[in-house]
């Protein structure tokens, strides 16, 4: 998913590099962290300098890189204290097997491990992105060290599975830079939905007419995907049931792909009863061709267009709201006029506590939106903003309502 340019605004990070081939990805990581609004101070071990030069990272971060605890640039000669006091977090990417072993033992014989040990543990979290050969990662010593580091309060991001630089395939790849930025962004978000489960529908549906044609709509799925990401950032277990869209799955979100409204209904209903929250952002087709033709409909030369009989689709949101113990249901109303009146009527008709109105033509496919929250007490506008920022605000609103039922 594209990095939102303000996701890390105001955050100051120490990015530590220990020795490993994944150092080449850290150059791109610095760029993406800065694009997301962070300031980045790079610290490298001697091993990291064998893979990438400090000059590259200085150029990308706009700050001289620190490589030694004896760095005379600091007036008090204590870079390990000064750098860790300024930082909102320390991210070590790549974290090599050796570096993790040294951290687990509390060693402090070079600047990066010294800085990790000297950081104010309550105020400056430590995140590690392991990168190593799969055998090294799977080795009991490394697993023991990883468990110890978690117990000491560190957060491990990854590793990923896949092709490795050594030619082997398995667990141990460093997460890609965009994944690390997404994880870091999530890390800083308040965990207002911790322990909750959230089910979301997103995108259009596709109702087949024949094997090559169908009826769909212009929903891009962006709002639903932004909500899935925001809910996961807030600590929820998230399942996303998506119609046909060209969007990457947010990290940590379980995704079920469907095409038609009936498939979406079949995917949602068995899951819905066990959820805390259901958010229906999908633009579900109200009708489908009553019969799907087995073969492509051909022109018959009569000049007459074929007439297609339609059947009504199930209303997924209304069906979930009718469950004996429904999750907290949030609907979306895409309207082209009289937003408030239509949204209020729709909320009552579907029997749901909260509906979010937006003007369809103004939002489909766009990255920003304006939302109107409508409940039994009245309405409130969330002013125009990026869909990710709006999604985070809506998640906070839903979390508040779960905690304080009216
Ligand atoms: N919805 C649904 N299943 C349907 C139709 C709609 O779950 N078959 C959900 C949508 O995901 C959305 C809400 O219901 O959260 C409102 O959808 P919308 O299409 O705007 O409303 P309709 O029920 O189709 O009403 P109308 O045709 O009057 O606009």
Boltz pocket constraint, residues with backbone or C-beta under 6 A from the ligand:
constraints:
  - pocket:
      binder: B
      contacts: [[A, 201], [A, 261], [A, 280], [A, 281], [A, 282], [A, 283], [A, 284], [A, 285], [A, 286], [A, 313], [A, 314], [A, 315], [A, 316], [A, 317], [A, 318], [A, 330], [A, 331], [A, 332], [A, 333], [A, 334], [A, 335], [A, 346]]
      max_distance: 6.0
